[in-house]
Amino acid sequence: MERANQKHILVLITNPFAMINVIHSGLIGELAKHYRISVMSDLLTVADIERFNRYFRLNMNLLPSPVPAVSKPLKWARSIQMLLFGHHYNLATIRIKLMERSPFAYRLFSFSQKNPMLIVLTGTLLGFTRNWLIRRTTLPGIGTLVNEHHIYAVISTSPLDLRESTVVNSLNVHGIPSVSIIVSWDNLTSKGVINSKSGMVLVWNKQVALEYNRFYTSLGDHTLVRITGIPRFDTYFRKLPDRRHHLTDSPESRLPTRTILFATGAVKHHSCQNYIIRDLIEYAQNHSDIMILVRCHPGDDPGRYDGFTSIQNVRFFQPFGQDQMPPADFLETLHSQLITCAVCVQVASTMLLDALACQKPCISIAYDAQEGVHYAKSVRRFYDYSHQQLLPDCLKAQTVYHRRELFEKLDEILPGSNVPVHPCNTLKQVIHHTTPDCVRLTTQYIREWLG
């Protein structure tokens, strides 16, 4: 229950996955035991806040102040800054993304990295653009408005978003401290620079902590970095009631003995994944007890799969629905689908880690609909991104580069009754905790830092 003497914390939410990480995970519920919580968001409405409050037994408030917009010149500066960042630190992710857009720019980018003087120059320009963007996104009007609500601290759940940086920078000039939560393991190497200075940064694992120190110490930051694990993964280490009806959108559907869970990836990265579904259907033709459950990415268009709706052993699941808002039971549904499936199939996504946490085998697809696709357009490139390179060899070994290899892996996994359990050390390298302690530890670090 909210107490009159509780300090007031503002939580910024501009990303649906960040929403899941702080609301659905129970983090805000834990923080609310010690602080009064208000949310500034361009995603949530008053009705959404009321719905989440009822479901999770919270007492959040939606701050009326709008999330600040970002002008086109600032967006252009941010894009230039990302190129400087990738060049200075020789980041594979940014180099590969540049290859996708312009072969000439990619060759120029790669060639220039052989010149040490240019590396030094891009580092200098990187620091300059960051300081300039921090100054340009410090808006006294925002700070004054929010300060009227007696904000004690601000938590940025997507600190690489320039809109959240604007709020943090504007509050910093009023002496309001900030905490940044890195929402995913790939963010530091794929989304450019954090253009704000937080007092404490919370990350998933040791690898991300080392990345943060490598990047931002050279930019003059001396931020306290704490490793918390993944708050939303706490769900996977708790016992839940049987929710097998969450396997499909049709509770009446007959559930076969074995389920292959295929999680589609982001459409903007991998525009057509129908060929994977067709391959899974072909595999299942001689296995009457197999169902293929396609869990669509939140940004996926279900209309793309209309041609499969008449196939009896294929089911589709839309986790977000039409309003693109994660439902309150998002994590419980995903957990049920993972623990009930025999194997998970995915394309270079965090679903690999979700399956790992649920002790389920996971096959990573690294082949295209047709052979001979150029690397710059091939799904293979995703597995060379910086964060993917940090995966242990035992997880990389589950990557298949041909449909034949997919069938062989399925033959290897499906007949066995014993699910392969990955060593505890492998788990800890990427998700840090194998117990439901991330929310508690995150809250503990925030409380200790705020005093």
N, C-alpha and C positions, 0 to 999 in steps of 0.2 A: 504493500500500500504506500502511496506517495506521502511523504512527510514534508511539512512546511520548511524544515531546515535543510532539505536535500539540495545539493548543488545541481545546477542546471547544465546539462550537456546537450550540444547540438550534434546530430548525426546527419551527414550528407549522403544521400542515396540517389545516384543518377544512372545506375546500371542494374538490370534485373538479377544478375548473378551475385552482385554485391548485396542485393536485397536478401537473397537466399542465405548468403553467408552470415548476415548479421541478425535478420529477423527470424527466418525459419530455423536457423541453427539453435536458437535460444540465447544468443549472445546479448541481445537487447533486454531480454527477460532477466538475465543475470545482472546486467548493469543497472536495471531498474530497481533492484533491491537496495542500491546504494546511491543512485542519482535520479534526478528528474530528467526524462528524455523527451526532446523535441526532434522532429525530423524536417529537413529541408529537402524537397525532392521534386523533380519534374515528371516523375512516373506515378507517384502515389497521389490519390485524391483523399478527401476527407472520408468518403465511403470506404475506401481501401483500408485506411487507418483503423476505422471502426471495426471492420471485418477481422483484421489481424489482431486487434485488441481483444475481441471476443474469443477468437480461436486459441490464441496463445496466452490469454489472460494477462494482457499488458495494459499500460496506461500511457501510451505514446500520444504526443500531440503533433499535428502538422503545422509547422510555422508558416504564416501567410506570406512571408517574403519569397518572391520567385527566385528560382535558380538563374543566375546571370547568363546572358547570351554571350557568345564569342564572335567577334567581328571577323570578316574575311581576311583582312591583313594579319590578324593574330593567328588565324589558321594557317596562312601561308608561311608565316615565320616559324610556326610549330613544325611544319613539314620540312623546311630547310634545316631546322634544328635536328630533326630525326636523322637526316642524311649525315650531318656533322657527327652526330652521336655514333651512328653505325660505322662511319669511316674511322673515327678516332679509336674506337675500341675493337674494330675489325669484327663486327657482329654478323654471324652467319645469317641470322634471320632477316636482317635489314638488307644484306647483300642479295639474298635470294628474292626478296620482295621486289628489289630494284630490277633484277633480271627479268621478272615477269612483265614489267611495264616497258622497259626500254633496253634492248640488247646493247645499244651504243653507250647509254649512260652506265650500264653495268660494267662494260669493258673499261671505260674511263675511270670509274670508281675503283675497280680492282687494280688497274695499272698505277693509279696515283698512290695506292697504299704501299708501294715499294719505295716511296720517297719519304725518308724520316722527317724532313723539314715540313712536308705537307701534313704529316701526322701531328706534329707540334702545332702547326697553324690551325688545324681543325679543332684541336683541344682548346686553343685560345678563343677561337670564335664560338665554340660551344659554351664556354663560361660566360662570354659576353652576351650571347643571345638569351641564356638562362636569366642572367641578372636583369636584362632589358624586359623580358617577359614578366618577371616577378614585379618589376616596377609598373609596367603597363596594366597588370591585372590586380593592382592594389587600388581599390575603389573606396574612398572614405565613406561614401554614402551607404554602402552595404554594411560596413563595419558599424556605423552609427545606428542604423536601423536594427541590426541584430543585437547590438549591445543594449538596446532598450529592454530586451527580454532577460537581461542579467545572465548572459551565457558565461559559464565558468570555463568550459573547454569545448573544442570541436573535434569530431572524429570524421576523417575523410575515408570513405570506403572504396573510392576509386581515385586515388591521388594523381594518376596519370591523366585524368580528365581535366582540361584547362578550366572548365566551369567550376569544378571543386577547388582548384588551385586559387581561383579568383576569390572565393569565399574565405579560404584559409589565409591568404595573403592580406585580405582586407581586415580580418579579425586580428591578425598578428600585430598590426600597427596599434591596436587597442590593448595589447598585452594579453590577449586570450590565447592560451597554448593549444597546440594541435597534435593529434595522433593520426598517423596514416596506416591503413591496413592494405597490404598488397593482396589483391583479390585472387590472383592466380600465379602459378609457377612460371608462366611465360611472359608476364607483363613487363618485367624490367628489361628484357632483351627484344621485345617486339613492339612496344608502344612509345618509344622515345624517352624523354626526360621528365622527371617530376619537377614542375616549375613552382614549387613552394618549399618552404623549409619547416619541417615538422620537428617537434622535440623528441618524438619516439616513432619508430617504424616497426610494424609487426609483420613478420614474414612466415611462410609455410615451413621452410626447412633450412638446414645449414648451407646448402648450395645457394639458395636465394640470398641468404644473409651475406655470404662471401661476395656475391655479385653486387649487392647494394654497396658494400664497403669499397669495392673496387671502383665503381662508377662515381660515387658521390664524395668520397674522401678527396679525390683529385679535384672535385669542384668546390672544395672548401667547406663541405658539410661535416659536422662531427655529431651526427644524430645517434641517439641510443637505439640499437637494433636488438629486437627480441624475437626468438623463434617460438611460435605458438602451436604449430601444426595447422590443420584445416578445420575451423570451427564446424562447418556443415558435416564433416565426416564423423562427428560424434555419434550421429544417428546410426551409423553402421556398426557401432560397437555396443549397441543396446539391444536387448531382446524385445521384439515387437510382436503383437498378436498377428495371427495368420490373416493376411490381406491379399489372398490370391486373386480376388476379383479385380485388383489393380493391374493385373497382367494385360488386360485389354480394355477397350472402351465398352465392351459388351459383357457384363457379368454373367450372362446366361451361356456364354460360349463354352463348349466342351474343352477342357484343358488336357492336352496330350501329355504323355509321360515326360518328354524332353522338349525344352524350349531353347531355340537359338535367339538371343536378343541382339538385334542389330541397331545400333545407335547412329543415326545419320549425323553428318557433320554440318558445319555452317555452309550455307549455299554460296555465299560470296567467295569462299575458298575452294569449294568442290561443287561445281554447278550441277552435275548430274551423277547420282549414285544409284540409279535404277539397275545398272548392270550388276551391282553387288547383290541386290535383291533377286535378280534373275538367276544368278549363280547359286544362291542359297536355295531357291526353289528347285533348281535342277538337282542339287544334292539331296534335297528332301523327297524327291519323287519316289525313291526306293525305300523310304523310311516313313511308314504310315503313322508312326507315333511321334513325329517331330512337328512342332509348330514354330513358325518364324514370326517373332514379334518385332515389328519395326517401330522403334521409339524415335519420333521425329525431333530434330533439333528445333528449339523454340522459334527460330527464324525461318524454318522450312515451310514450304507451301504444300499442304496435303493433296491439293489438286494434281500435283506432279505424279501421284501414285494411283490415280483413278484406274489405270489399266490393270492393277493387281487386286482390286477390291472383290472380284468374283472368285478368287482362288481360295479354296476352303481352308487351307492350313496357314494362311498369312493374315496377320492382324496388324492394325496400325494404331498407334497411340500418340495423341497430341498433348504434350505435358502442359502447355500454356493456354491453349484455347484461343478464341478469337481476339480477346482483349490484350494478348501478349503480356499478361500479368501472371507471374507464377502463383498457382493456387496455394492455399495454406498447407495442404497435405503433400506438397511437391516432393519433399525428401522421403516421406514415408512410402509414397508410391514408387519412387525410384528404388528405394531399398527393397521393397517387396519384389519388384521385377528382377533385381539382381540376384537375390538369394534364391529365387525360384527357378531361374534359368540354369541351363547346363553349361552354357558358354556364352560369352559376350563377344561381339564382332564390332569393331569401330575403326575410324579413320583418323589417326593422329590427334586424338582429343583427350581431354581429361578423364573421359570414361574409362580409360585404361587404369587410372588410379582408383576410380570408384570400384571397379571390378576387383582390383587388387585388395582393397580394404575389405571387401566382402568375401575374400578367398575364393574368387571365381576365376577360371582360366579366361584369358582374353586374347583374341587374335586381332592383330593390326593389319589392315589392308593397305598395301603399297603397290598395287598394280592398277592399270587404267582399263577403260572399256575396250580399247584397242591397243595392240602392241605398236611400238615405234613412236609413241608420243614424245615430243621434245621435252627434255628435263624441265625447262622453264614453265611448262604447262602440265607436267606430270604430277600425280599424287606423291611420287617418290620424294619430291623436294621437301615436303612437310617433315619428313623424318630426318632431315639435315638441319632443321631449325636449332637454334642454340640450346633451348631447354630440352629438346629430344636427345641431344647428344649426351646429356648428363644421366640418362637412364642406365641402370645396371644392365650388363650383358644378358642376364637371364630373361629380362623383359624384351630386349631387342630381338632375342631369338624367336619370339612369338610373332614376328612380322613376316608376312607372306608377300611374295613378289610375282605370283602367278596364280590363276584360279586353280590350277593343279595342286599348288602348295596349300591353298585354302582347303581343298577337299581332303588332302592328306592330314592336315592338322585336325580337321573335324573328325576324321576316322580315328585319329589318335586319342582325342579327348572324349567324344561322346560315348563309346562303348563302356568306358571304365566307370565304376560306381564310386571310386574315390576321387575327390576333387583335388588337384594338385595344390598344395599349400606352399606359398612362397616363404623363404626364410625370413625370420623376423628382422634381420639386418637389412634386407632388401626393402621391406616395408618402411622401416625407419628412415632410410635414405631419402624417400620421396614424400612421405606423409607424416613423419616424425613421431606420431603417437599411434599406438595400437590399443588404446583404451579411450573411453569418452572423457578426455581431460582437456581438450582444446579450449572449449568455452570458459571453463573455470580458470585456466592458465591465462587466457587473454584478458579476462576481467581482473585477475590478480595483478598483471603487469600494468594495466591502465590505472588501477587504484594506487599501486605503489608509486607510479610516476607522478600522478596528480597530487599525491600526498594526503 
